[in-house]
């Protein structure tokens, strides 16, 4: 097999897309494994989940209190 490097031609679109797709799919598993075993990424993910939970519950409590207050005032 001989390797030839040449300029891109529109007729190469299908082969280029297939090659790019295979190359990207090769890296999915190692990247996922790296992200799931890195303490930094795990800490960031945990922090975002906790912040989302706290903000969601606080906002939910505020909306609930505002709704109850509006019902009592009417």
N, C-alpha and C positions, 0 to 999 in steps of 0.2 A: 504494500500500500504506500502510495506516494502522497505526501502532504503538500498541498498547494494553497498559498495564501494570495488572495486577489481581492480586488475591490468588490463591494456588494453590488449586485444587480437585482432589479425588481423580480426577475425570474427565480431568484434564490430564496424568495420569501418563505416558502413552505419548509424548505430544508433548514433555514436559519431559525425559524420559530420552533421546529422540532428539536434542534440542537440546544437552543436556549432553555426550552422546557425541561429537557432531560438534565441539563446542568443545574437548574434551579432545584429540581426535585432531589438531586443528590445531596444537597446541603440542608434539607429540611430536618432530617433526623439528628445530625450532629448539632445543629443550631438549637433545636429544641432541648436536646440533652444538656447542652452547655447552659442554657437559660434555667433549666430546672435544677441544676446542681450548683449553681453559683449562689453563694450566700448573699451577695449584693442584690441580685435580681429577686431572690426570695424575700429579702427584707423590704424591698421597694413594693413588691406585689402585696405583701402582708400589710404594709403601711397604707397603701391605697385602698385596700379592702376595709380596713378599720376606719379610715377617714370617711369613706363612702357610707359605711354603716352608721357612724356617729352623725354625720350630716343628714343622712336620710331619716334617722330616727328623731333627731332634733327638729328638722323641718316638718316631719310628719306630726310631731307633738305640737308645734306652733300652729300649724294649719288646723289641727283638731281643736285646740284651745280657742282659736279665732272663730271657728265655726260654732262652737258651743256658746261663746260670748255673743255672737250675732243672733243666735236663736233666742237667748234669754232677753236681749234688748228689744226684740220685736214683739 
